[in-house]
């Protein structure tokens, strides 16, 4: 199977100072502005991922945790960008993307294993695909008659604007925030290097 995931342009550079949010708010994995991501929420996705990709070593477990936390942070930023731009994500296109990926993978179970191998919990597959379509929708709203590449840049620009207005706080036990490139350190995997990127496109070959 050809490699499906590709790492794309890192966008966001956040100047917020790290705060030990885990000490101040027990059970907190991260804050994105005023939005709290709890350790319990993170655990749900970790359990889902580890059902298809069991932990073999401590490094793998750490990579899984940071990767999922980065994905949840990305999701918060994209959700705000969709709301601010009044973009409408065509869920019928998301469904078609999922069906195509499922067929290419060889069925639902094979797709779950494939996604898990990329540290994407199976329950987040459709969300990842929806995020891909969200960036397209945002760009079309911001500059409807522009070429696709220009629309992409406009969408990414809105993500940058929103992220720069937020304070990103990571619980130190999950890692530390690197404001220069928007990553969770130490580098974990393609979902968190950098943490803020255009969403991973599960359907596009490199």
C-alpha positions, 0 to 999 in steps of 0.5 A: 500500500502506498503511503497515505499520510504526508506532512504538510506546511507548519503554520502556527507560531505561538508565543504563549509561555508554558504554564504547569496546567497539570498542577493547577488543574488536575486532570488537564491535558492542555488548554487551547485558550479557555478550552480545556482538554482533559486527561480523560478525553485523551484517554478515550482516544488512547484506548481506541488507538491501543485497541488496534496498535498495542503499546510495545515500548514506552517510547511508542506510548509517549508518541501515541499520547503526544500525537493524539493531543496534538490532533485534539489541539488542531481540532480546536483551532480548526473548529474556531476557524470554521465558525469565524469564517461561517464556512460549511463543511460538506459532510457528503464529501467527507463520507465519500472520502471515508468510503474511498479510503475504506475501499482502498484499505481493504475494509473497515478493520484494515482501515482502523489498523492503517490509521492506528499505525499512523497514531490516528485513533479509528474513531478520529478518522472521519474527523481528520477527513472532515478537517481536510475538507474544512480547510478547503471550505474556509478558503473558498469562503474567504476568497471564492473565485481564487485558485485552489492554492490561493484559497489554501493559503487564505485558510491557513492564514486564518488558522494562524491568526486564531492560533496566535490569539490563543494561549496554548498550555500543555500539561508538562507530563505530556511534553512541553510546548515549543512556540518557535514551531508549534510542536510538542517536544520532544518530537513525537511523530508526524501528527505532532511535528509541528502540532499546528499544521494543515490537517493530515490528508489520509487520501493524498499520496505524496 
